Amino acid sequence: MYKRILVAVDGSENSKRAAGHAAKLAGLSKETHVEILYVQDFERIQSDAQQKSRATTIDNERQKRLAPIRGVFEQPLVSHELIVKQGEPGSTIVSFANRGGFDLVVIGSRGLNSFQEMVIGSVSQKVAKRVNAPVMIVK
């Protein structure tokens, strides 16, 4: 069974479904630990900074977006932790996953980017191609 699962999330409906599948898998064994990875996109951060958004507002929005995802792991209780990184989502997830020794990586098929909704999703496609562990793409 999986002992370490990485689930990459961005607050989208697809990432919520991905978190749900990761929680179900993790719930099968008390020994399983899930790391929830949220990557702050540099372009979005720069855009927010240009609009003179305050850091607390950005942080509050992120917490609001991630609260339902964290809730998935709290009922039933699944060992988990939230990790926030900054960078380009695809390469940051790949790098984190390949260094982390995960048994499984779970990601939604499409994220919040409206352009990427036309295809499977450039982030999930990049993760599937470049991560060394098995990857589950949830639609």
RATACOR-V542430 format. One record per helix or strand. SS is the DSSP state (H for helix, E for strand). FROM is the first residue (numbers start at 1). TO is the last residue. If there is no record, write none. Layout:
[[SS | FROM | TO] [SS | FROM | TO]]
This chain:
[[E | 4 | 9] [H | 13 | 26] [E | 33 | 40] [H | 42 | 50] [H | 55 | 74] [E | 77 | 77] [E | 80 | 86] [H | 89 | 100] [E | 104 | 108] [H | 115 | 118] [H | 122 | 130] [E | 134 | 138]]
